[in-house]
Amino acid sequence: MSEQTVDAAGILEWIRTKRDGGTMSPQEIEQLVAAYAQDQVPEYQMAAWTMAAFIRGLSWEEARALTLAMLRSGTRIPRSGSDKPRVDKHSTGGVGDKVSLVLAPLLASCGLEVPMISGRGLGFTGGTLDKLESVPGLTTELPLDRIVRIVQEVGCVIAAQSPELVPADRKLYALRDATATVESFPLIAASILSKKLAEQLDMLVLDVKWGTGALMRSLPQARQLARYLVQLAQRCHLPAVALVTNMNQPLGQKVGNSLEVIEALETLRAGGPPDLVQVVLHLGAELMVGVGMAPDHQQAQAQLRRALQSGQGYECFARMVRAQGGNLEAPLPVAPVHQLHSTQEGYLVQVETQVLGQVVVRLGGGRTKLGQKIDPSVGLEMRVRPGQWVHAGDPLLRVFAPEEKFHQVQDELLAAFRFGEVPPAKVPMITFAERGPSPLSPAQESGRGSP
């Protein structure tokens, strides 16, 4: 990244431009981001610009320029020199979402490279890195050269964003979290795509969650975000596809760091819950077809399923764990288990999944601020599903926690389950796919980057 020098007057002018609904040039965006990454822009001024961008929106040109400027603030993951297609997946986050733990090694076992740069949990949705670090000895804080070596030797890695990769995004993400500007579509997309562009991918698949356990609670909002992500990726010359998936209940049965690793291992051993397997196969098939490793989705899913059933995916996961210092022979930490029984009778109509995620955080399995230590042993296991008839006294959850903490959260957990006399309508796991450009709305055509 080249040195950028900006004066105070220039920064103020850019803040005014966005405050008043104007448009900055790509060169101005580049200067602002580069100067911010080099600590030449005070946090309070960048916060003002971010809030102005949140309220006024960014044009497509501005959003593209922001994405590329953050990319250029650091280095990229070098290609290994092999002819294997390089792919990755990103999820917008959901309760019990352990897809990455299964999908990355599964794709690698089918001949693809997956340099997955992932994140930690903050809030109720959990983080892939925290889950993986439940494995004794394993580290995800890897230098860039070791990330490259593991990808070459194993085919996949799941690692934290190193300081060399998109440092401007690391700073801006923390600022957005502290200034209530996380939900902006252009800022969300620029953050995601800058990191994925740094991986030098041939294709990206996006898992956009919606429902009571996702950041996007409504299906229309999730569909809009899926379209926006794919369109901005294409403007940055990154082939991408987005699936919108159901998060109105935990994905799989287990929620919590160690528990989710255990469920991922069960899935890689040809077991695992059907909804998790379905999402993994659909996301993987999109990538395999997109990079020419399979002629159609049916054959791609069949190839992925064979890799599950043969144990190839599990063996690849085990090699990745060893390469990252982990020991799968050692037991994963699991807290004492308690049964939560229903006090009501009827069809389970709705699960307030976000509440389940928040309870896991309260038990110590998540964090409310960056750097907070977590307890990987705590969590929940679903015993019922929406649409199922439940009698009073039937088990709803298995709760893994110290007994004192279990008693503290019982009432909150019971309130997350809602019952009725009529079963709810079934909602499919995969509700929408965005595979290419769609017509832009008049507001988008005129330059406002949020749908």
N, C-alpha and C positions, 0 to 999 in steps of 0.2 A: 504494500500500500504506500503510495507516495504521500509525502508530507503536504498537508493543506493548511494554509493560514487564512483565517477570516477575521474581520474586525467586528467590533461590537455593533456598529451601525448596520453592517450587512446581516447579522443575525436578527436584529430587531426588524429589519425590513422583511425578512422571510417569515417571521412570526406574524407581522401585520398582513402579509399576503394571504396566508392561510386563514387568519382570523376573519378577514373580509371576503373569503370565498374565492380568492384568486388562485392562479395556477403557477407553480414554480417550474422552471426549466429543469431538464435532467442534470445539467451542469450544476445548478444551484443545489439540487438534492444531493448530488455527489459531494459537493463541498461541505455541506452541512453534516452529512454522515461521517465523512472522513475526519472533520475537525472534532466532532463529538467523540469518535473513537480514540482520538489523540488527546482527549481531556482539554480541548480548547474552547468547548462550549459548556458553560455552567449547567448543572443539573436543572436549576429552576427555569432556565431559558428553554432547554430541551423539553421539559415538562409542559411549558406553555405551548410550544410548537406541536407537541403530541396531542394535547387537548384540542387545539385548533383543528388539527388533521382529523381527530376523532369526530368532532362536531360537524365540520364542513365536508369531510370526505376527501379522497384523493382521486384524481383522474387516473385512467388506465396508464397514461404515460408517466405520471408521478409514481404510481404504485410499482410499475416496472423499474423505474429509476431507483426507487428506494430499495427494492429487492436486490438489484445488481450492485448498488453502492455498498450494501451490507456484505454481500458476497466478496466484493473487492477489498473489504477491510482486513481480510486475512488470506490464508492460503487455501489450497484445495487438496483433497485426498488423491494422490497420484494413481493413475491406472496401473494395474499390475503387469501389464504387458501380455496377459492372456487374451484369448478371443472369447472368453465367457461374457455374456451380457451382464451388465451391472444394474441392479434394480434395488428399490427400497419401498417401504410402506410407512405411512404416517397416519396415526389415529388422532382425532380431536379429543379423545379421552372418554372413558366411561367406567362405571363400577364393575370390577371383575374382569376388565379387559386385559387378558394375557395373550392376545393374538400374536404379538411380536415374538414371544418366547417360543412359539410353535412354528410360525411362518418363516422366520429367518433361516433356521437350520433345515427346514423342509425344502425351501427353495435352493439352498446351497447343495443339498443332496441330489437335486435334480439338474445340477450343472450351471447354476447362476451364481454371481457374486453379490453379496449383500453386506455393504459397509454401513450398518445401521447406527446412526448417531441418535441417541434417544435422550429422554429427560427424566427428571425426578418428580415425585409427586408433590403437589402443592394444592391443598384443598381436598375435595372428597373423591377425586377420580383415581388417585394413586399414580405411581410412576414405574415404568419398565425397569429402570436402573435399580430402584429400591427393591423390586421383586427379585431381580437376578442376584443382587448382592446378599440375598438370604442364604445362598449357597456358601458354606464355610470356605474362607480363603479367597473367594472370587473378588476381583476388582474390576470396575468399569472405568476408572480414571487412568486412561492409557495415553502415553505419548503418541504422536502421529506416526512415527516410524513403526511402533509396535502394532498399531491399528492396521497399517498396510501389510505388515508381515503376517498377521493372523488371517487377514482376508486372503492372502496368497496361499497360505498353508491349509486353511480350514474351509474357506469359501464364504464365511460369514463372521461378523463380530457385532456385539451389542455394546456400545461404549458411550461415555459421556462426551459432550462437546469439549474438545481440547482448546486451550487458549489460542492456538493458531487458527482455529476455524471460526470464521464469522464473529470476531470479537465485538463488532458494533451491535450485533443482535443480542449478545449476552448482556450488554449494558442497557440496551433499549428495552429488552424484555423485563428486566428488573424494574426499570422506571415505569413501564406501563402497568405492571402489577401494583405499584405503589401509588399510581395516579388514576386508577379506575378507568383506564383506556384499553383494557385487554380485549373487549368485545368488538372492536372495529374490524370489519372484514378486510380492508386493505392492510392494516397493521398485522392482523393474524396471518394473512397469506404471505406477506413479505417476510415475516419471521420464519414461517415453515419452509418456504421455497428457497430462501437464501441458504439455509443449512443443507437442503437437498441438492441444490446446485453445486455446493462445495463438495459433494460426494461424487460429482461427475457421472451421473446416472444415465443409463439408456432409457429408463422408464420409471415412473413413480405411480404407485397406487395409493389413494387417499381413502381412509375409512372415516366417514363423517357420521358421528353418532347423534341420535336424537331420542328424546324421551325423558322419563323422570330421573334417569341416572346419568344424563349427559349435560354438557354445557349448553347445547342447543335443545331446548325442551320441545319445540314444535317442529313438525315435519316440514312445513313450508320454509321455515328459517334454515333448517339443515340443507334442504335442496338448494336454496339460494347460495349458501356458503359453498356447497359442492361445485355448483356452476362457476362461482367466482374463482375458486382455487384452480380449477382446470383451465379457465380462460387466461388467468394470469400466468400459469405455468407455460401455456402455449406461447404467450407473448414473450416469455423468457427462453423459448426454444427448448423446453423440457416436456417431452411427451408424458401425459398424465391422464389417469382415469380416476373417477371418484365414485364410491359406492356409499349410499346412505343406509345405515344399519340400525336396527331396533335396540334401544337401550332402556326399555320400560321395565326391565328386570335385570339383575346381574347377568353378565355373559358367563355361561357355565354355571356351576353351583358354588364355587368357592370364591371368597373375597378376603384379601389379606395377603401379605407378601409371601411368606413361606407356603401358605395354602395354595396360592395361585401357581407357584413353581411346581408344587406337587401335582396339581391338575394339568399343567402343561406337560409334565413328564408322562402322566397317564395317557394323554392324547398322543404324544409321540411314540408311545408303546402300543398304538392301535386301539386305545380306549378313548376315554374322554367323553364329555357331554355332546350331544348332537348339535346344539346351537353353536358351540364353539367350533366344532369341526366344519360346519356349514360355512361360517364366515371365513375361516382359514382357507378352505378350498376355493371359494369364490374370489377372494382377493388374490390368491396365488395364481388362479387360472387367468385372471385379467393380465397379470404380468407375463406369464408364459406365452400367451397368445400375442401379446403386444410386442414382444421381442423376437417372435418367430420360433420359439421352442416347442410349440404345439400348434396344430392347424386350426383347432377350434376349442371352445370352452369345455365341451364334453370330454375330449381326449386329454386336455390339460388336467382336468379334475381327476380323471382316471389315473394319470401318471403320478399326481400328487398323493392320491389315496394308496397307490402301490408303495410309495416311499414311506408312508405311515405304517402300512401293514407289514412291510419287510423289516422295519426297524432302522432303515437308512437315515431317516430324519433324526431319530434318537441318537444314533451313533455320531452324527454330525454335531448335535447339541453337546454331547459328551466331550468331543474334541475341542469345541469352542470353549467350554467350561474349563478344561485343563489348560488351554492356551492362555486363559485369563486368570489362572492361578487357583481355580476352584477345585473342590473335592466332592464329587457326587456320592462317594462312598460314605461320607460322614452324614449323620442324620440332620435334617433341617429342623430348626427350632419350631416347636408347636406348643402353644399354651394349653392348660387344662381345658377340657370341653364340658359344656353345660347345655342342657336342652331348654329351648324356649317353646312353651306349649300355647296353643291358641285358647283364648277365652271366649271366642265367638264361633258361630256356625254359619255356613253358607258357602257360596262360590267365592273364591278369591278373585275379586274384581280388579284390584290395582295394588301394586307395590310401589311405595314412595322410595324409589331406589336411591335417590340422593341421601335420604335419611340413613340408609344402611351404610353408605360410604362415610357419612359424617360420624356415625357411631364407631366405625373402625378407626377413624382419626382420634376420637375421644379415648378409645381403648389404648392408644399409643401407636397404632399402625400407620399413621400418616402425620403430616406436619402442617402447621398453620403459618409458619414463617420459614424462610430459607435457612438452611443449616441446622434445623432442629433434628435431634436424634430420634429415631423411630425404633419400635419394637417389632421385629419381623414375625414374631410367634403368634400374634393375635389375629383374629378375623372371624368370619362367619361362613356357614355353609347352608345354602338353601335346601329346605326339605319339601317345599311345595312350589307350584307354579301357577300363574294367573290362569283362570278357567277351571281349576281343580276344586272339587267339593271338599270342604274342610269341616270336620266335627270339632266341637269344643273338647280340648284335651289333646288334639293331634299336634305333633311336633311341627313347628314352623321353621325353626332355625336350630342349627348347632352353633353355639357361641364359644369361641376359643379365647379365653381370657382368665385372669385371676378371679377368684370367686367374688371378691369385694367389688371389682369393676363390673362383673356380670350383673350383680344386683342393682348397680347404679344405672344401667342402661336398659333394663327389662321393659319398663313402661314406654320408653321412647321407641324401642324396637316393635312392640306390640302395636303402637299407633301407626306404624308404617304400612300395616296390612289392612286393606279395606275389603269388606265382604258385602255380598248382595244376594238377592234371590234368583237373579238371572246371570248366566255366565257372560263374560265380556266377549265382544267380537275379537276374532283372532287377527293378530297383526303379523305380517310376514317379517322374517329376519332381514331380508334385503328388500328395501322398499323403493329404491331409485338408483339409477346408474347414469353418470355423466361421462361420456366418452369423447365428446368433441365439441367444437364451438357451437353455441346456440345464438340466435339473434339477440342483440343487445337491446335493452329497453331504451326509450328516448332519453331518460336521465343518464344512462350509462354512455350513450352515444355522445351526449353533450359534455361528458367528462367527469361525472361524479362516479367515483369508483365503488361505492357500496350499492348493492341492489336495493 
